[in-house]
Amino acid sequence: MAATEQTSYPKEKIRILFLENISDIAVKNFKHHGYVKVEKISKALTEEELIREIKDVHILGIRSKTMITKNVLQAAKKLQAIGCFCIGVNQVDLKAATAQGVVVFNAPYSNTRSVAELVIGLSIMLMRRIPDKNKAAHEGIWNKDAKGSYELRGKTLGIIGYGNIGTQVSVLAEGLGMKVLFYDVETKLPLGNAEDAKSLKELLSRSEVVTLHVPETSQTKNLINKTNLKYFRKGAILINYARGEVVDLEALRKAILEEHIGGAAVDVFPWEPEKNGDRFQTPLQDLPNVILTPHIGGSTEEAQQNIGEDVSIKLFNYLEKGMTNGSHTVPALALPPQEGSHRILHIHNNVPGVLSEINTELSRHKINILGQYLKTNDAIGYVVLDVDKKLSAKAVDLLREVKHTIKVRMLY
């Protein structure tokens, strides 16, 4: 194996911990590259359990239920990177991770197709009022009736949030003959014949089906509330496969009972059980033409394999090559190997003079720099140095003494 494919730290001592039943592809990827201390746990851990478990962990993999708090990060003395094997990173205290130089990756695109396909399927089911007919059939009641059942063709789909998933839904919907209207706080280029709505009110008032694909922020909390629900067309369908806090569920329940909203599909909730089998309650239970699912919008075998592949590769590339493309904390760098050198990673607070001090110290001790890369964000700077092999150990010691240093690691 070439020097550029190795870590300076023995692989058999690097501990990798995967939680929440992450795809086996992630485990296989690391074991294939010679990492033997790879542990997989099927459940999420509490803060207290994580603090005990994480002390000797170098790489941590989680999904959406494991909360990485400041207390957890303070206990993670050896932690180099966190892989969020899901779309979001809101379960990680990114500010604390940044302060400690911990790289955080996720998989923002890997399950977009899974969610988009399900949204289209739900639209068909709700427009045909299948939930009610299915329930009646299970109860032994024959209810063959076309009243209130409609085709998707020719109807308008309103997409709130025209990002990775929203655009996929847009393409699939047009393929079924739907008109597509979208609204986003950022200017987005329409795909196909999609039309950009000038306001949220316009989108709601023109759409037979409204689907949400927005992040959870202070601006999107209760975005669909009792006021905005009044702007919906009578009998319109609402789909929320985005985030639990985006819809006021009590207001939605009232709108459904009053028959202003014709049906809904909801996959995400303000409160969700910690594990399978736990009791679950929501105001939307026992309502007509409502489909409730347990946060499984992106849960397909294909999506989990894609996520496992995507995030594990990002983690591996950082561990062995220093690449940080896709990181939410450390600035993004992707760099070629430098033959005949040792590579050192230096993460520091983004204040003036750090790079100058690094170069001055190495120059003063006659350590030749064969390659150097720097990238900064508002909080920290990330420097990758390729130095002369003979003096690399001395260089690491000198870099640890540079003011405002957060983390130093000999890569290879």
C-alpha positions as CSV (number, residue, x, y, z in Angstrom):
1,M,0.0,0.0,0.0
2,A,1.4,3.4,-0.9
3,A,2.3,5.9,1.8
4,T,-0.5,8.2,0.7
5,E,-3.0,5.5,1.5
6,Q,-2.0,5.0,5.1
7,T,-2.5,6.9,8.3
8,S,0.4,7.6,10.6
9,Y,-1.6,6.2,13.5
10,P,-1.8,2.3,13.4
11,K,-5.1,1.3,11.8
12,E,-5.7,-1.4,14.4
13,K,-5.8,1.2,17.1
14,I,-8.3,3.5,15.3
15,R,-11.8,3.0,16.9
16,I,-14.8,3.5,14.7
17,L,-18.3,3.4,16.2
18,F,-21.5,3.3,14.2
19,L,-24.9,3.8,15.9
20,E,-28.6,3.4,14.9
21,N,-28.1,0.4,12.7
22,I,-26.2,2.2,9.9
23,S,-25.9,0.2,6.6
24,D,-23.4,-2.6,6.7
25,I,-21.8,-1.1,3.6
26,A,-20.2,1.5,5.9
27,V,-18.7,-1.3,8.1
28,K,-17.5,-3.2,5.1
29,N,-15.8,-0.1,3.5
30,F,-13.6,0.5,6.6
31,K,-12.8,-3.2,7.2
32,H,-11.9,-3.5,3.5
33,H,-9.3,-0.8,4.1
34,G,-7.7,-2.5,7.1
35,Y,-9.6,-1.0,10.0
36,V,-10.4,-3.7,12.5
37,K,-11.9,-1.9,15.5
38,V,-15.3,-1.1,13.8
39,E,-18.3,-1.5,16.1
40,K,-21.9,-1.3,15.1
41,I,-24.8,-0.7,17.6
42,S,-28.4,-1.0,16.4
43,K,-29.8,1.8,18.6
44,A,-29.2,5.4,19.5
45,L,-27.4,6.2,22.7
46,T,-28.4,8.8,25.4
47,E,-26.1,11.6,26.3
48,E,-24.9,9.8,29.4
49,E,-24.2,6.6,27.4
50,L,-22.4,8.5,24.7
51,I,-20.2,10.4,27.2
52,R,-19.0,7.0,28.5
53,E,-18.7,5.4,25.1
54,I,-17.0,8.1,23.0
55,K,-13.8,8.7,25.0
56,D,-11.7,6.5,22.8
57,V,-13.6,6.9,19.5
58,H,-11.9,8.4,16.5
59,I,-14.7,8.2,14.0
60,L,-18.4,8.3,15.0
61,G,-21.3,7.4,12.7
62,I,-24.9,8.3,13.6
63,R,-28.3,8.9,12.1
64,S,-31.1,11.3,13.2
65,K,-31.9,10.3,16.8
66,T,-28.4,10.4,18.4
67,M,-27.9,13.9,19.8
68,I,-24.3,15.1,19.8
69,T,-24.2,17.8,22.4
70,K,-21.4,20.0,23.7
71,N,-21.0,17.7,26.7
72,V,-20.6,14.7,24.4
73,L,-18.0,16.5,22.3
74,Q,-16.1,17.6,25.4
75,A,-15.7,14.0,26.4
76,A,-14.6,13.0,22.9
77,K,-10.9,13.6,23.3
78,K,-9.8,11.5,20.3
79,L,-12.7,12.2,18.0
80,Q,-11.7,13.3,14.4
81,A,-14.9,13.2,12.5
82,I,-18.7,12.5,12.8
83,G,-20.6,11.0,9.9
84,C,-24.4,11.8,9.9
85,F,-25.8,8.9,7.8
86,C,-28.9,11.0,6.9
87,I,-29.8,14.2,5.2
88,G,-29.6,16.7,8.1
89,V,-27.0,17.6,10.7
90,N,-29.3,19.4,13.2
91,Q,-28.7,16.6,15.7
92,V,-25.1,17.8,16.1
93,D,-24.0,20.9,18.0
94,L,-22.1,22.3,15.0
95,K,-20.7,25.2,16.9
96,A,-19.1,23.0,19.5
97,A,-17.9,20.6,16.9
98,T,-16.3,23.5,15.0
99,A,-14.6,24.8,18.1
100,Q,-13.0,21.4,18.6
101,G,-12.0,20.9,15.0
102,V,-14.3,17.9,14.6
103,V,-15.3,17.4,10.9
104,V,-19.0,16.7,10.4
105,F,-20.3,15.1,7.2
106,N,-23.7,14.0,6.0
107,A,-25.5,12.7,2.9
108,P,-27.7,15.5,1.6
109,Y,-28.5,13.8,-1.8
110,S,-28.5,10.0,-1.2
111,N,-32.2,9.5,-0.4
112,T,-33.8,12.2,-2.5
113,R,-35.3,9.7,-5.0
114,S,-36.8,7.6,-2.2
115,V,-38.6,10.6,-0.7
116,A,-39.7,12.0,-4.1
117,E,-41.2,8.7,-5.3
118,L,-43.2,8.3,-2.1
119,V,-44.5,11.9,-2.3
120,I,-45.9,11.1,-5.8
121,G,-47.4,7.9,-4.6
122,L,-49.0,9.6,-1.6
123,S,-50.5,12.3,-3.9
124,I,-52.2,9.6,-5.9
125,M,-53.5,7.7,-2.9
126,L,-54.9,10.9,-1.3
127,M,-56.4,12.3,-4.4
128,R,-58.2,8.9,-4.9
129,R,-59.1,8.8,-1.1
130,I,-57.6,5.4,-0.8
131,P,-57.0,5.6,3.0
132,D,-60.7,5.7,3.6
133,K,-61.6,3.0,1.1
134,N,-58.8,0.8,2.4
135,K,-60.0,1.2,6.0
136,A,-63.6,0.3,5.0
137,A,-62.5,-2.8,3.0
138,H,-60.5,-4.0,6.0
139,E,-63.6,-3.6,8.1
140,G,-65.7,-5.6,5.7
141,I,-67.5,-2.6,4.1
142,W,-67.8,-2.4,0.3
143,N,-67.5,1.2,-0.7
144,K,-67.2,1.5,-4.5
145,D,-67.6,5.2,-5.2
146,A,-66.0,7.7,-7.5
147,K,-67.1,10.7,-5.6
148,G,-64.2,12.9,-4.4
149,S,-61.7,10.8,-6.3
150,Y,-59.5,12.6,-8.9
151,E,-56.6,12.0,-11.3
152,L,-53.3,13.8,-10.8
153,R,-53.1,14.7,-14.5
154,G,-53.9,18.4,-15.1
155,K,-53.8,19.2,-11.4
156,T,-51.3,21.7,-9.9
157,L,-48.6,20.5,-7.4
158,G,-47.2,23.2,-5.2
159,I,-43.7,22.5,-3.9
160,I,-42.5,24.6,-0.9
161,G,-38.7,24.3,-0.9
162,Y,-37.2,23.7,-4.4
163,G,-34.0,22.0,-3.3
164,N,-32.7,18.5,-3.9
165,I,-35.9,16.7,-3.1
166,G,-38.3,19.4,-4.3
167,T,-36.7,19.4,-7.8
168,Q,-36.9,15.6,-8.0
169,V,-40.6,15.7,-7.1
170,S,-41.1,18.4,-9.7
171,V,-39.6,16.2,-12.5
172,L,-41.7,13.2,-11.5
173,A,-44.9,15.2,-11.2
174,E,-44.5,16.7,-14.7
175,G,-44.0,13.2,-16.1
176,L,-47.5,12.4,-14.8
177,G,-49.0,15.4,-16.5
178,M,-49.2,17.7,-13.4
179,K,-48.6,21.5,-13.5
180,V,-45.8,22.4,-11.1
181,L,-45.6,25.6,-9.0
182,F,-42.8,26.1,-6.5
183,Y,-41.9,28.6,-3.8
184,D,-38.4,29.1,-2.3
185,V,-36.8,31.9,-0.3
186,E,-33.8,31.7,-2.7
187,T,-33.9,32.2,-6.4
188,K,-34.0,28.8,-8.1
189,L,-33.8,27.8,-11.8
190,P,-37.1,26.0,-12.7
191,L,-36.8,22.5,-14.2
192,G,-39.0,21.6,-17.1
193,N,-42.1,23.7,-17.2
194,A,-42.2,24.4,-13.4
195,E,-43.3,27.9,-12.5
196,D,-41.9,30.1,-9.7
197,A,-44.7,31.4,-7.4
198,K,-44.2,35.0,-6.4
199,S,-45.4,34.3,-2.8
200,L,-46.4,31.5,-0.5
201,K,-50.0,32.7,-0.6
202,E,-50.1,32.5,-4.3
203,L,-48.7,28.9,-4.3
204,L,-51.3,27.8,-1.6
205,S,-54.2,29.3,-3.4
206,R,-53.4,27.7,-6.8
207,S,-52.4,24.2,-5.8
208,E,-54.5,21.0,-5.5
209,V,-51.6,19.3,-3.8
210,V,-49.0,21.0,-1.6
211,T,-45.8,19.3,-0.5
212,L,-43.2,20.6,1.9
213,H,-39.4,20.2,1.5
214,V,-37.9,22.8,3.7
215,P,-35.3,22.6,6.6
216,E,-36.3,23.2,10.2
217,T,-35.4,26.8,11.1
218,S,-36.9,29.6,13.1
219,Q,-38.4,30.9,9.8
220,T,-40.0,27.6,8.9
221,K,-41.4,26.7,12.3
222,N,-45.2,26.4,12.0
223,L,-44.9,27.7,8.4
224,I,-48.3,26.0,7.8
225,N,-50.4,27.5,10.5
226,K,-54.1,28.4,10.9
227,T,-53.5,31.6,8.9
228,N,-51.8,30.0,6.0
229,L,-54.2,27.0,6.0
230,K,-57.0,29.5,5.1
231,Y,-55.2,30.2,1.8
232,F,-55.4,26.6,0.7
233,R,-57.9,25.7,-2.0
234,K,-60.9,23.9,-0.5
235,G,-60.2,20.2,-0.6
236,A,-56.5,20.5,-1.2
237,I,-54.0,17.9,-0.1
238,L,-51.1,18.6,2.2
239,I,-47.9,16.4,2.4
240,N,-45.2,17.0,5.0
241,Y,-42.2,14.8,4.5
242,A,-39.8,17.5,5.6
243,R,-39.5,18.4,9.3
244,G,-41.9,18.0,12.2
245,E,-42.0,21.6,13.4
246,V,-43.0,23.0,10.0
247,V,-46.8,22.3,10.4
248,D,-49.1,23.3,13.2
249,L,-50.8,19.9,13.7
250,E,-53.7,21.1,15.8
251,A,-54.5,23.7,13.2
252,L,-54.3,21.1,10.4
253,R,-56.6,18.7,12.4
254,K,-59.2,21.5,12.6
255,A,-58.9,22.3,8.9
256,I,-59.4,18.6,8.0
257,L,-62.4,18.2,10.3
258,E,-63.9,21.3,8.8
259,E,-63.3,19.7,5.3
260,H,-61.3,22.7,4.1
261,I,-58.3,20.4,3.7
262,G,-59.2,17.3,1.8
263,G,-56.4,15.0,3.2
264,A,-52.8,14.9,4.4
265,A,-49.8,12.7,4.6
266,V,-47.3,13.3,7.4
267,D,-44.1,11.5,8.1
268,V,-42.4,13.8,10.6
269,F,-43.6,15.1,13.9
270,P,-42.6,17.6,16.6
271,W,-42.1,14.6,19.0
272,E,-41.1,11.2,17.9
273,P,-40.6,8.0,19.9
274,E,-37.0,6.9,20.6
275,K,-37.4,3.3,19.4
276,N,-39.7,1.0,17.5
277,G,-42.6,-0.3,19.5
278,D,-42.9,2.8,21.7
279,R,-46.4,4.5,22.0
280,F,-47.0,7.4,19.6
281,Q,-49.6,10.1,19.6
282,T,-50.4,12.9,17.3
283,P,-53.5,15.1,16.7
284,L,-53.8,13.7,13.2
285,Q,-54.8,10.2,14.3
286,D,-58.3,8.9,13.4
287,L,-58.9,11.5,10.8
288,P,-60.4,10.8,7.3
289,N,-58.1,10.6,4.3
290,V,-54.9,10.9,6.4
291,I,-51.8,8.8,5.9
292,L,-49.3,8.8,8.9
293,T,-45.9,7.2,8.6
294,P,-43.1,6.8,11.2
295,H,-40.4,9.0,9.6
296,I,-39.6,6.6,6.8
297,G,-39.6,9.0,3.8
298,G,-36.1,8.1,2.9
299,S,-36.1,4.6,4.3
300,T,-35.5,2.3,1.4
301,E,-32.8,-0.3,1.0
302,E,-31.4,1.7,-1.9
303,A,-31.2,4.9,0.1
304,Q,-29.6,3.3,3.1
305,Q,-27.0,1.7,0.9
306,N,-26.3,5.0,-0.9
307,I,-26.1,6.9,2.4
308,G,-23.7,4.3,3.8
309,E,-21.5,4.5,0.8
310,D,-21.5,8.3,0.6
311,V,-20.8,9.1,4.2
312,S,-18.3,6.3,4.8
313,I,-16.3,7.4,1.8
314,K,-16.2,11.0,3.1
315,L,-15.0,9.8,6.5
316,F,-12.4,7.5,4.9
317,N,-11.1,10.3,2.7
318,Y,-10.7,12.6,5.6
319,L,-9.0,10.0,7.8
320,E,-6.5,9.0,5.1
321,K,-6.3,11.9,2.8
322,G,-7.3,15.0,4.8
323,M,-10.2,15.8,2.3
324,T,-13.0,17.8,3.9
325,N,-15.4,18.2,0.9
326,G,-19.0,18.2,2.3
327,S,-17.9,19.2,5.8
328,H,-20.2,21.4,7.9
329,T,-17.5,22.5,10.3
330,V,-14.0,22.4,8.9
331,P,-13.5,24.3,5.6
332,A,-13.6,22.2,2.5
333,L,-10.3,21.1,1.0
334,A,-9.5,18.4,-1.6
335,L,-5.9,18.0,-2.4
336,P,-3.6,15.7,-4.4
337,P,-0.9,13.6,-2.7
338,Q,2.6,14.9,-2.6
339,E,5.2,12.3,-3.3
340,G,8.2,12.1,-1.0
341,S,6.6,14.0,1.9
342,H,4.7,13.6,5.1
343,R,1.3,15.3,5.4
344,I,0.2,17.2,8.5
345,L,-3.2,18.6,9.2
346,H,-3.5,21.8,11.3
347,I,-6.9,23.2,12.5
348,H,-6.8,26.5,14.2
349,N,-9.0,29.5,15.2
350,N,-9.4,31.8,12.3
351,V,-7.4,34.8,13.6
352,P,-4.8,36.8,11.8
353,G,-1.2,35.7,11.9
354,V,-1.6,31.9,12.4
355,L,-0.3,30.9,8.9
356,S,2.6,33.4,9.2
357,E,3.6,31.8,12.6
358,I,3.4,28.3,11.1
359,N,5.7,29.2,8.2
360,T,8.1,31.2,10.5
361,E,8.5,28.4,13.0
362,L,9.1,25.7,10.3
363,S,11.5,28.0,8.4
364,R,13.4,28.8,11.6
365,H,14.0,25.1,12.2
366,K,14.9,24.6,8.5
367,I,11.9,22.3,7.8
368,N,11.1,22.4,4.1
369,I,7.5,22.8,3.0
370,L,6.8,20.9,-0.2
371,G,3.2,21.8,-0.4
372,Q,0.7,23.9,1.6
373,Y,-3.1,24.5,1.4
374,L,-5.2,26.8,3.5
375,K,-9.0,27.3,3.7
376,T,-10.9,29.2,6.3
377,N,-14.5,29.9,7.4
378,D,-15.8,32.4,9.9
379,A,-14.6,30.3,12.9
380,I,-11.6,28.2,12.0
381,G,-8.8,27.7,9.5
382,Y,-7.7,24.4,8.0
383,V,-4.1,24.1,6.8
384,V,-2.6,21.0,5.1
385,L,1.2,20.9,5.0
386,D,3.4,18.5,3.0
387,V,6.8,18.6,4.7
388,D,10.2,16.9,4.3
389,K,9.9,13.3,5.7
390,K,13.1,13.6,7.8
391,L,11.8,16.4,9.9
392,S,8.0,15.7,10.0
393,A,7.9,14.6,13.7
394,K,9.7,17.9,14.7
395,A,7.2,19.8,12.5
396,V,4.2,18.3,14.3
397,D,5.7,19.3,17.7
398,L,6.2,22.8,16.5
399,L,2.7,23.1,15.1
400,R,1.2,22.0,18.3
401,E,2.8,25.1,20.0
402,V,1.4,27.6,17.5
403,K,-1.0,30.0,19.1
404,H,-4.7,29.4,18.5
405,T,-4.1,25.7,17.5
406,I,-7.2,23.5,17.9
407,K,-5.9,20.2,16.5
408,V,-2.8,18.8,14.8
409,R,-2.6,15.3,13.2
410,M,0.1,13.6,11.2
411,L,-1.8,12.1,8.3
412,Y,0.9,10.0,6.7
